Amino acid sequence: MLAYFLAIDVGTTAIKFTVIHEGQVQAVHQEQVISYQEGLAHFQRAAEILMQVKKGILALPKKIRAQISGLGFSTAMHSLMPVVNGSTPDKIFLWSDQQSGACLKNFKEKNPELAEKFYLKTGTPIHAMSPFAKILFFQAAKTYGAEVAWYGIKEWLLYNFCGAYYLDYSVASATGLFNLAEKTWDAEILAYLGVDMAQLATLVDTTATFSLTAALSTELGLTQQPQVLAGASDGCLAAYASFIATRLPDSLTIGTSGAVRKVSSTPLLKAAGQNFCYYLQANQYVVGAPTNNGGNILAWGQQQFFPHEDFYQSLNGYLKETTPGAHGLRFFPYVYGERAPFWSNEKSAEFRGFTPQVTRSNLARSLVEGVLMNLKVLQQMVGETKALSLSGGFFQNATLTQMAADILNATCYLAAENEPTFGLYYLAGGVRQAPEASQIFQPQSQNAATYEKIFVNYFA
């Protein structure tokens, strides 16, 4: 399976394809994904996801495709794809879907003890992101009848590649329907929702493999008819890749959103704040805290405050013109609501400390500082960490990476392999060839001390 392994990472904005042979990248490709918004509904289209996956595979060199003996899928968490009476599915509702907000708020207010019980059974925080919340909403609204099946992106891909609706334990453990201790769909939660197990996918371990269908092997030019690894979620695989690459259990990812994660040999759950705890593989779990507000804040900031310039190009200059603390300007970065530790779509952003002395450069710095100060809160939720492995597009900028090291007061390790695609490869049994991290960012003592003082009252 590992001679030439194709790792496919299906995210909310792009699908990444990486072919790995003996720990070395042989080919990479990327396809964009379209997401849609209709009011509170956020979704992708099943047919488009499948088309882009096939397109991306066909874009790989023919010679390499002919050598691929195994492939696997990393997918985003918390998706829900209703399939009515076996018909062709259409919408895949994403983690960012907010339709269930009011319904879930009512559930939490009326059933606080039950909400906590469900969290402690599943490891999935009670939030509108989860399929539990989405199904709760759809059932209350009677949107679908009893003949509906509840699947997601991973199930859709495995169905098309292997012929059946399977779901790995990792993605399942982020649904709010999966009993983490028993590794099965939770009967009590399904009964509460009025859902039968037959309406859900067959559960399999993350390391389970299946044969690629002969027809699809031919269509995609995969002449060896590769074995298909069930795989895991993108978040768990990013944490696992970072763990293998740096041997550090703690990691930080900032892409569109962000998360601080810890690879743990046992489940770790805290009712206060509700960290997540997701299955990775036997005796390994990924514990952490996510934010809605990561790199998307910089994109939002460009649109709102720097629309006539290449903000990403000029950002380094703005940061050099300013000092830690942005001249007293504070930014609460909850533009897109917030998950940990608030778990509320109603949380909103704000600036504090505007004075005549605040400049555009201070404004730019405050955007970055607000995002990283918020992640420092999550860092403390997960546990005090003095060393972090990094992944995500945010860290393509060395200045931002150094700011992360300073604000989090942690040594940060950045390796090219700290990505979900390499996590898939390691999950399949691949061994990392080069054990050293490619870049190390030490916190600058003066800046770190300044930020520690600022953090004490930053969100007060």
NORQUI-V482175 format. One record per run of one state. SS is the DSSP state (2 for helix, 1 for strand, 0 for the rest). FROM is the first residue (numbers start at 1). LEN is the number of residues. If there is no record, write none. Layout:
# NORQUI-V482175
((SS:FROM:LEN) (SS:FROM:LEN))
This chain:
# NORQUI-V482175
((0:1:4) (1:5:6) (0:11:3) (1:14:8) (0:22:2) (1:24:9) (0:33:3) (1:36:3) (0:39:2) (1:41:5) (2:46:14) (0:60:2) (2:62:4) (0:66:4) (1:70:6) (0:76:4) (1:80:5) (0:85:6) (1:91:3) (0:94:7) (2:101:10) (0:111:1) (2:112:11) (0:123:8) (2:131:11) (0:142:6) (1:148:4) (0:152:1) (2:153:10) (0:163:3) (1:166:3) (2:169:4) (0:173:5) (1:178:2) (0:180:4) (1:184:2) (0:186:1) (2:187:7) (0:194:3) (2:197:3) (0:200:2) (1:202:3) (0:205:4) (1:209:3) (0:212:2) (2:214:6) (0:220:7) (1:227:7) (2:234:13) (0:247:3) (1:250:5) (0:255:3) (1:258:7) (0:265:11) (1:276:6) (0:282:2) (1:284:8) (0:292:3) (2:295:11) (0:306:5) (2:311:10) (0:321:5) (2:326:3) (0:329:1) (1:330:3) (0:333:5) (1:338:1) (0:339:5) (1:344:1) (0:345:5) (1:350:3) (0:353:7) (2:360:23) (0:383:4) (1:387:5) (0:392:1) (2:393:4) (0:397:1) (2:398:11) (0:409:2) (1:411:4) (0:415:5) (2:420:8) (0:428:11) (1:439:3) (0:442:3) (2:445:12) (0:457:4))
